[in-house]
């Protein structure tokens, strides 16, 4: 990471551990930027990249916890600097206790310091202390950095395009998540509570080696399917209901994100089938629009047009297609975008617009495609459509020739979904 004048230093911390309550911690998850650069999974770690003015002067250093046999008895294995250097291929690995003085020494005479700003309060204090220490040496002829740059935008730009190893992990996350959705379809019964279905998803995630969910699973039956970020998962599902599941696992840091909607009783009603086939048509049209060189927002506009026309055909919206789109009347039933970047974070980093224009898709980008339709009871809405909520979501990789649906093995057509639900 070089400034315009050459050189520069970057320091990227991982996330601190977080207390859940009393002396109990949340399961630890490293900071995504730090993990992207290092692959190092432990807390109390910082990656330092020193860009010399000559290529041979550059170095990559990891600061991490020392080996501590006594703490390892209580808390488990620690890599320690020696093993971390070898396993994670750093030029150097040093104890985290040495970070303060080393970082100050290395920041001297650097034109710029790149680091996350405003992310973790303790880290902001450490950076302030480092800069103050360097400035205190100015009388000795040392120069302090002229610029302190938030490094997250630079790392985010790197993370948008996935390499081969990242895609290998994402394919595995997609495979496990697909199996979990299929299991939910096969095992769900009328009378089950949503949390029982959630347990089936968790079973498949853990059984297959996923470390955790990528985000809290949404298991939404009946009217709950019309709540976009439903979380309670405590309603008892009945045979006439649709069940919308938005769930994906995290595998070695990388997320999958799948949504499927299926009939609890095993068969779609007429109105449910009509809405489902509309959303499926929109989703397939969206996937077809995901191609290299196309603007990111193109497939969102495809979703709006297909859904708006379908809502007119179902007599849920009135007027011409252009009029419904211009007025936004369709937003009563479809109010979100059609997808987002996917990677180490389920809503992954990366710009959607560059210079005010929609970003062009490139091979290696991964995004979700997830149009939906959510019909709450309302005036002028026929009762047969009430409480029908449908979303269909896949994870799609942009390739050099088009796209690859990473989650395409998950049942999706009406026939395949009903077959997966067969009792």
DOKE-580869 format. One record per residue (C-alpha): residue in three letters; x, y, z. Coordinates in steps of 0.001 Angstrom, whole numbers, padded with zeros to 6 digits, always signed. Example, Ala and Ser with C-alpha at 12.3 -4.5 7.8 and 13.67 -1.06 7.14 Angstrom:
residues 2
ALA+012300-004500+007800 SER+013670-001060+007140 
***
This chain:
residues 423
UNK+000000+000000+000000 UNK+001984+002912-001327 UNK+001389+006617-001235 UNK+002177+008807-004230 UNK+005665+009448-002822 UNK+006564+005790-002272 UNK+006651+003756+000916 UNK+003901+003661+003471 UNK+002795+001415+006301 UNK-000505-000354+006938 UNK-001693-001729+010275 UNK-004910-003770+010380 UNK-006198-005205+013667 UNK-008523-008127+014088 UNK-011739-007834+016073 UNK-011642-007806+019873 UNK-013379-010513+021831 UNK-016880-009560+022991 UNK-018588-010299+026277 UNK-022049-011844+025972 UNK-022921-011578+029636 UNK-021048-011844+032954 UNK-017872-013806+032137 UNK-019251-015517+029018 UNK-017959-014500+025587 UNK-019660-014591+022226 UNK-018119-017187+019883 UNK-015089-015454+018416 UNK-015128-014291+014801 UNK-012063-012435+013416 UNK-012374-009125+011605 UNK-013040-009826+007925 UNK-010412-007388+006584 UNK-007700-008769+008854 UNK-008732-012347+008090 UNK-008691-011627+004347 UNK-005100-010422+004553 UNK-003832-013099+006926 UNK-006121-016095+007332 UNK-005247-015834+011028 UNK-008227-016837+013215 UNK-007186-015778+016729 UNK-008006-012589+018672 UNK-005362-010070+019772 UNK-003684-009957+016392 UNK-002546-007173+014060 UNK-001231-007381+010502 UNK+001431-004800+009640 UNK+002494-004274+006026 UNK+005563-002131+005487 UNK+005982-000935+001908 UNK+009630-000007+001391 UNK+010790+002311-001309 UNK+012399-000716-002929 UNK+010556-004025-003389 UNK+013129-005849-001316 UNK+012505-003567+001657 UNK+008812-004468+001964 UNK+007717-006898+004659 UNK+004618-008519+006082 UNK+004479-008893+009848 UNK+001949-010551+012126 UNK+001636-009617+015782 UNK-000161-012273+017818 UNK-000426-013801+021286 UNK+002508-015733+022691 UNK+002266-019436+023385 UNK+001002-019852+026933 UNK+000661-023440+028184 UNK-001271-022393+031277 UNK-003869-020367+029342 UNK-004095-023088+026724 UNK-005231-025512+029437 UNK-008202-023234+030074 UNK-008925-021647+026702 UNK-007406-023905+024059 UNK-004637-023897+021495 UNK-002671-020794+020503 UNK-000400-020666+017467 UNK+002201-018354+018946 UNK+004555-016250+016766 UNK+006883-019032+015589 UNK+004168-021359+014302 UNK+002104-018456+012972 UNK+005010-017192+010884 UNK+005469-020589+009224 UNK+001825-021586+008808 UNK+000498-018234+007627 UNK+003585-017339+005538 UNK+004546-014026+007116 UNK+008023-012571+006830 UNK+007966-012070+010597 UNK+005662-012860+013501 UNK+006123-011116+016837 UNK+004385-011084+020220 UNK+001453-008693+020406 UNK+003108-007112+023456 UNK+005765-005668+021130 UNK+003294-003948+018812 UNK+003432-000458+020377 UNK+007162+000280+020148 UNK+007632-001601+016862 UNK+004772+000195+015134 UNK+006089+003559+016283 UNK+009584+002754+014994 UNK+008314+001570+011622 UNK+005963+004525+011181 UNK+008839+006986+011417 UNK+009618+008645+008065 UNK+006714+006916+006353 UNK+004682+009212+004106 UNK+001344+007623+005053 UNK-000218+005334+007629 UNK-003085+003151+006401 UNK-005368+001752+009074 UNK-009056+001359+009932 UNK-010367+004561+011490 UNK-013290+004645+013886 UNK-013735+000872+013857 UNK-012601-000170+017337 UNK-012153+002452+020111 UNK-009135+000720+021633 UNK-007452+000610+018225 UNK-008092+004312+017639 UNK-006348+004992+020944 UNK-003400+002804+019946 UNK-003014+004632+016617 UNK-003220+008011+018347 UNK-000513+006909+020772 UNK+001657+005717+017876 UNK+001337+008994+015982 UNK+002041+011033+019109 UNK+005160+008973+019783 UNK+006424+009550+016241 UNK+005675+013273+016438 UNK+007642+013472+019680 UNK+010701+012392+017712 UNK+010452+015180+015139 UNK+013252+017184+016836 UNK+015610+014277+016205 UNK+015043+014606+012467 UNK+012239+012064+012217 UNK+009236+012863+009999 UNK+005709+011808+010946 UNK+003267+010567+008268 UNK+001670+013390+006338 UNK-001487+011322+005800 UNK-003500+008856+007846 UNK-005778+006964+005472 UNK-008711+004685+006287 UNK-007506+001463+004702 UNK-010894-000226+004523 UNK-011807+001160+001110 UNK-008597-000217-000404 UNK-009092-003676+001101 UNK-012758-003675+000134 UNK-011806-003062-003492 UNK-009547-006122-003350 UNK-012214-008288-001722 UNK-014894-007698-004368 UNK-013208-010040-006865 UNK-012672-013533-005460 UNK-009705-015719-006334 UNK-009713-019479-006900 UNK-009184-020419-003260 UNK-011933-018086-002080 UNK-014337-019525-004617 UNK-013492-023036-003464 UNK-014589-022095+000057 UNK-017702-020326-001206 UNK-018716-023357-003262 UNK-018445-025508-000143 UNK-020495-023034+001900 UNK-023088-023065-000884 UNK-023152-026875-001021 UNK-023670-027237+002737 UNK-026361-024542+002762 UNK-028155-026125-000184 UNK-028232-029475+001616 UNK-029646-027738+004699 UNK-032505-026185+002715 UNK-033287-029538+001130 UNK-033313-031143+004593 UNK-035735-028484+005842 UNK-038106-029171+002942 UNK-037965-032911+003528 UNK-038507-032840+007285 UNK-040888-029946+007952 UNK-044384-031018+008977 UNK-047603-029099+009679 UNK-047648-028258+013361 UNK-043902-027775+013634 UNK-042681-024589+015228 UNK-040349-022433+013182 UNK-037522-023064+015646 UNK-037788-026805+014975 UNK-037078-026108+011306 UNK-034221-023821+012324 UNK-032769-026748+014276 UNK-032768-028880+011114 UNK-030775-026186+009321 UNK-028281-025937+012184 UNK-027933-029712+012264 UNK-026911-029841+008618 UNK-024554-026876+008922 UNK-022642-028357+011860 UNK-022778-031931+010594 UNK-021048-030830+007403 UNK-018265-028845+009070 UNK-019554-025286+008882 UNK-018352-023276+011850 UNK-021488-021166+012238 UNK-024399-019539+010493 UNK-023465-016685+008191 UNK-026314-014666+009736 UNK-029272-015477+012013 UNK-031571-017833+010103 UNK-034960-016506+009042 UNK-037639-019211+009289 UNK-040881-017403+008552 UNK-044247-019117+008185 UNK-047540-017643+007028 UNK-047732-013886+007739 UNK-044175-013861+009065 UNK-042928-014443+005496 UNK-043974-010858+004786 UNK-041511-009530+007382 UNK-038204-009081+005570 UNK-035906-009472+008585 UNK-038081-011728+010724 UNK-036056-013191+013586 UNK-038311-014648+016300 UNK-038772-018094+014682 UNK-041407-019081+017235 UNK-044692-019442+015311 UNK-046339-022812+014757 UNK-046598-023476+011025 UNK-049868-024840+009650 UNK-050579-026869+006514 UNK-051969-023945+004453 UNK-048898-021781+005150 UNK-045921-021012+003008 UNK-042592-021237+004841 UNK-039872-018800+003774 UNK-036364-019776+004877 UNK-033465-017364+004417 UNK-030413-019162+005780 UNK-026800-019877+004957 UNK-023731-021183+006699 UNK-020263-019743+007091 UNK-017454-022041+005997 UNK-013903-021017+006911 UNK-015030-017417+007013 UNK-017015-017342+003760 UNK-020790-016984+003632 UNK-023584-018562+001669 UNK-026988-016884+001455 UNK-029979-018876+000177 UNK-033704-018243+000357 UNK-036359-020768-000558 UNK-040117-020725-000028 UNK-042169-023895+000132 UNK-045651-025076+001197 UNK-045786-026535+004695 UNK-048505-028918+003566 UNK-046469-030070+000565 UNK-048549-028506-002226 UNK-048937-024897-003349 UNK-052438-023453-003451 UNK-053526-021728-006654 UNK-052733-018234-005412 UNK-049480-019361-003796 UNK-048379-021040-007010 UNK-049201-017948-009083 UNK-047126-015685-006846 UNK-044319-018226-006583 UNK-044058-018637-010356 UNK-043995-014866-010776 UNK-041069-014519-008345 UNK-039301-017460-009984 UNK-039683-015881-013431 UNK-038235-012646-012071 UNK-035339-014474-010453 UNK-034460-016432-013585 UNK-034563-013241-015655 UNK-032322-011540-013100 UNK-029770-014358-013188 UNK-029693-014147-016983 UNK-028827-010444-016646 UNK-025754-011168-014488 UNK-022913-011067-017009 UNK-019460-009462-017227 UNK-019548-005890-018453 UNK-023181-005355-017417 UNK-023917-002651-014841 UNK-024602-004011-011368 UNK-028005-002326-011207 UNK-029291-003873-014452 UNK-030601-007006-012806 UNK-032399-004964-010156 UNK-034292-003172-012916 UNK-035090-006528-014520 UNK-036639-007673-011238 UNK-038779-004552-011004 UNK-040088-004885-014556 UNK-040937-008599-014356 UNK-042552-008299-010937 UNK-044503-005150-011831 UNK-045940-006770-014944 UNK-046813-009898-013003 UNK-048566-007876-010325 UNK-050596-006177-013045 UNK-051497-009584-014474 UNK-052591-010773-011016 UNK-054678-007587-010683 UNK-052740-006512-007617 UNK-051564-003367-009424 UNK-053526-001226-011855 UNK-052333+000586-014947 UNK-049682+000132-017605 UNK-046248-001264-016829 UNK-044584+002131-017265 UNK-047184+003788-015026 UNK-046789+001195-012271 UNK-043011+001511-012412 UNK-043105+005310-012423 UNK-045567+005553-009540 UNK-043814+002863-007524 UNK-047143+001105-006882 UNK-045374-002261-007089 UNK-043378-001351-003977 UNK-046383-002263-001844 UNK-045402-005857-002646 UNK-041693-005611-003542 UNK-039695-003062-001574 UNK-036039-004185-001584 UNK-033177-004495-004016 UNK-032580-007725-005904 UNK-029227-008566-004328 UNK-025855-007623-002868 UNK-022192-008630-002864 UNK-021346-011854-001029 UNK-018065-013082+000464 UNK-016478-012962+003897 UNK-019489-010910+004983 UNK-023007-011844+003956 UNK-023510-008231+002871 UNK-020000-008035+001567 UNK-017894-004929+001106 UNK-017444-003132-002187 UNK-018854-000147-004024 UNK-022038-000468-006057 UNK-021463+002807-007889 UNK-018201+004274-009158 UNK-018085+007895-010252 UNK-021850+008081-009939 UNK-022366+005214-012388 UNK-023407+001647-011669 UNK-020344-000538-011276 UNK-019694-002952-014126 UNK-019667-006630-013266 UNK-016361-008509-013561 UNK-015412-012196-013496 UNK-014831-013299-009911 UNK-017538-011147-008359 UNK-020164-013027-006356 UNK-023590-011577-005682 UNK-026998-012690-004506 UNK-030081-012680-006726 UNK-033184-012485-004548 UNK-036370-010861-005840 UNK-039502-011386-003768 UNK-043177-010614-003348 UNK-044850-009941+000006 UNK-048626-009549+000146 UNK-050091-008322+003417 UNK-053826-008026+004015 UNK-054994-004719+002555 UNK-057864-003046+000778 UNK-058134-004063-002877 UNK-056039-007194-002215 UNK-058114-010366-002715 UNK-058176-012477+000437 UNK-056745-015499-001378 UNK-053434-013595-001645 UNK-053242-012477+001979 UNK-050100-013422+003899 UNK-048327-014868+000872 UNK-044636-014049+001126 UNK-042204-015476-001429 UNK-038504-014860-001909 UNK-036114-016966-003983 UNK-032404-016326-003572 UNK-029281-017826-005102 UNK-025562-017016-004944 UNK-024238-016221-008408 UNK-020631-015984-009600 UNK-019821-013736-012541 UNK-017670-015694-015012 UNK-015811-014677-018152 UNK-018674-015936-020328 UNK-021721-015341-018133 UNK-022412-016673-014678 UNK-022421-019744-012458 UNK-025196-020357-009942 UNK-023336-021632-006887 UNK-026560-022641-005137 UNK-028425-023975-008159 UNK-028715-027462-006644 UNK-031291-026194-004149 UNK-034843-027174-005271 UNK-036483-024202-006938 UNK-039114-025030-009553 UNK-042636-025743-008332 UNK-042258-029398-009285 UNK-038863-029775-007586 UNK-039979-027985-004434 UNK-043127-030089-004106 UNK-041097-033234-004743 UNK-038621-032241-002016 UNK-041560-031699+000349 UNK-043150-035067-000446 UNK-044059-036924+002731 
***
